């Protein structure tokens, strides 16, 4: 079933993410954006780069759906676990994590110094991503089934996908805000 109000709420959540990123990180230096509390932890820049990388994996299929050219595969039409996976990912990718999750290789950020323009890059990316989400309004959010870019056996409906993607956006922005508040964050 289509639901323009649902899409509007997702877009609003995306705009909130953009505002939060600007207000929290726009005044930081490249050194601060790339600072890590430990070698195995992500920096603020890596958190934002990760969001760009993971969102970008969904753009091709969103473009097909938005242009009414998307055709579900046999697996997407017949997978009886789509509802399970959609609900599980919504639960796992909450804005406030209950536990740390291992990021699939497909979604990992560049693990190096990231340019200080990451704030502009992230917000430009998010603007394009939200424009593409806007074009999904005519789609049947509950009957359009997608395959995970990280695992070809995992499928979920478009409604759950949009929900967990926006939660995921805020999850990593919140993670980056926590980094900035650490006692040893460079000033």
N, C-alpha and C positions, 0 to 999 in steps of 0.2 A: 504494500500500500504506500502511495506517495504521501509525503508529509512535509509541505513547505515550512511549517513552523519548526519542525525538528531540524531541518537544514539551517534555518535562520538561527536557531539556538547554538548549533555547532559553529556557525560563522561568528556569532557573537563571542563564543568562548575563544575562538582563534584571535579575534581582535583584542580580547583581554590579555592573551598571551603576548601579543606584540607590544601592547602598552606596558606590561610588566617587564619585558626585556629592556625596553628603552629606559624606563624609570630606574631599574636596578643596575644596569650595566653600561649604559651609554657613556658615562663619564670615566670608565675604567681604562687604564693603559693596556697596551698589548701584553706587557709583562704580567699585569694582574689577570687579564683574561686567560693567559696560558699557565698561570700558577697552579700547581698540584700539591695537595697535602702529602701525597706519597706517590711513588712511581706507578703503582697499580690503580690509582684513582684518576678520574677524569677531571680536567680543568673546566672552567666556565665555557671557554671556546669549544672544547671537545663536546660538551653537553649540547651546545647549539649546533655544532656541525653534525652530530649524531641525529638531531631532529631533521636537519636538511636531508641527510642521507636516507633516513627511514621514510620520510614523507615522499621523497622523490621516487622511491620504489613503487608507490601507488599511483603516481601521475599517469602513466600510460593507460592503465585500466580505467581510471576515472575519466580520461579523455574519451575513450571508446564509449563508456556508458553515457557521458554527457552528449556525445554526438549520435547517440542511438545506434552505434555500430558494434556494441558489445554482444558477443555470443558466448554463453556459458559452455564450458567443456562438458563432456560426458560425466566426468567425476563431480563437477560442480552441480550438475542437475541431479545426480544420484547419491551424493554423499549424505548419509543419514546422521552424520555428526556435526553438521554445520551449526545447528543451534547450540550444541554443547560447547564447541570451540568459541563461538561468538561470546557466549556468556562467560566462559572461563577467561578469555582475554580481557573482557571488560573488568572482571574482578581482579585479575592479576596486574593490570596496568593502571591501577588507581592513581590518582594525583598524589596521594600520600602513601608511599610504599609500606607494606607490612613486612616485606622481606626483599632482599636484593635478588635480582634476576640476572642470569647470564645473557648477555646480548648476542643474538645470532650474528655470525660473520657478515651477512648481507647488510646489517644495519650499523656496523661498527664505524666510529668516526675515524678521521685521519689521526693517527697517534703521533703527532709532531707539533711543532710550533705553528699555530694557525694565525693568519694575518689579523691585524687589529681591526679590519673592516668586517669582522664576523657579525657584528650587530646589524650593520646595513645589509649584509648578505642574507642573514637570517630573516630580517623583516621583509626584504624584497621577495625572498622565496615564499614566506608565509602569505604575502599578498597574492602571489600567483596561485598558490595552493588553495586559498579560500575562494578565488575566482572560479577555479575548477570545481570546487565543492558546490558552489552556487549553481553550476550547470547540471548538478545531479538532481535538482528538484523534481523533474518529471519522472524519474526512475522509481520503480517499485522497490523501496528500501528493504522490504522483508523477503522478497522473492528473488532479488538479484544477489547471486552467490558468487563470492570471489575466492581465489586461492591465495594463501599466504605467500608473499615473496620469499619468506625464509624457509618454508617447508611445503612442498607440493601436495602433501596429503592433508594439510589443514585447510579447511574451508569455513567461511562464515558469511553471514548476510551483510549487505551494505550498511544497514542501520547500526549493527554492532561494530562494524569496522570504523565508521565515522566516530562513534562514541569512544572507542578505545584509542583511536588516533589522537583525539583532542585531549583525553585524559593523559595520554603519554606525553603530549606537548607540555602540559602543565607539570607533570611529574618531574621532567628533567629541568625545567625552569626552576622549580622549587629546589631541586638538587643543587643547581648552580647558586641559588640565593643562599643556601646553607653554607656553601664553600666561602662565599664572600663574608659571612658572619663568623668564620673561624678566627680564633685568637691570633694565629700566626699568618693570617692573610696579609700580603704586602700592602703597605699604606701609601 
